[in-house]
């Protein structure tokens, strides 16, 4: 049985190993993207001086709106519980565009945009640097290769455990050791076997959740396991478009009614009700509150309010929300490893690096074994030839 799994492990690993290395390495680089950005650009994410009170939100956002082109409007604002962090102001276009603004002075600090390095790593992780064809026509080959490689990674990991799982507890203990004093070949072998065992759970979790972004059939099956039917993307896109029309891209006649008039009042109410909030986000008619908790990092309580007087009209606490939204948040949180805070993020980072190293160590061992097999074959042929020569010599001359 193990011989069959060895062949499966080898045949799947050799052609797709390098792709798996690129996917895992780029994923590891993205784990601490926010921290690296904030460390390298503190002037963008933090205010220079924290004052006793910030500017009223309607005046602040109107001040920001005057700096925007006529075709762009303010659609929302995100406020951190940290008074030293700048407000993040969302814009109507381009997609997911936002600005960081000093809430005490009204100064626009800059745009929120991905750095070249992290954009490169993101495109590598998701699409192998490929670009979707205009109009979404044809096959998105980069995305397809990433999806297939991730799916095969699941089988590679499972077959690897079948091959190397020891029969006794003592053997298991020895298998989990990495020795650096018995030569390079032993070191790479230990890193391949022990490293794979240590990172197995995280790599499987990241692969199984990552596949939901690669294949619609897999996403539907994954959601169905939890009793959720996935809506068609067309319908979702239409709903999102409708939401945008209800939000910051309202007709000019509505914009004249000061759409930010009650946002400060809404924020004040929510911050009083939720003193331990992590972030409060407000847009036209809706608001959400997130917290520093373990688990689904996209979990939030949602509120609707009347834009004419700021009174709340509907409250949707996270525990009462539908399963589909919760599953999406859990999938993302498990995939990036932030479900358990900084500790699990560090583990996810290490596991992704090990995942990137596994194909490389596997190639090394495969090449070494191939050379050894060729050397053994050559030695056998040479020994056989010498034996034949000796037998012939003895027969002719004796």
Secondary structure, DSSP 8 states (H G I E B T S, - for coil): -HHHHHHHHHHHHHHHHHHHHHHHHHHHHHTTHHHHHHHH-HHHHB-S---SS---HHHHHHHHHTTS-TT--EEEEEEESSTTB-EEEEESSSTT-EEEE-TTT--EEEE----HHHHHHHHHHHHTT----GGG-S--HHHHHHHHHHHHHHHHHHHHHHHH--SSHHHHHHHT---SSS-HHHHHHHHHHHHHHHHHHHHHHHHHHHGGGT-HHHHHHHHHHTT-----HHHHHHHHHHHHHHTTT--HHHHTT-TTTTHHHHHHHHHHH-TTEEEEEEETTEEEEEES-SS-TT--EEEEE-TTT--EEEEE-GGGS-HHHHHHHHHHHHHHT-TTTHHHHHHHHHHHHHHHHHHHHHHHHHHHHHHHHHHHHHHHHHHHHHHHHHHHHHHHH-
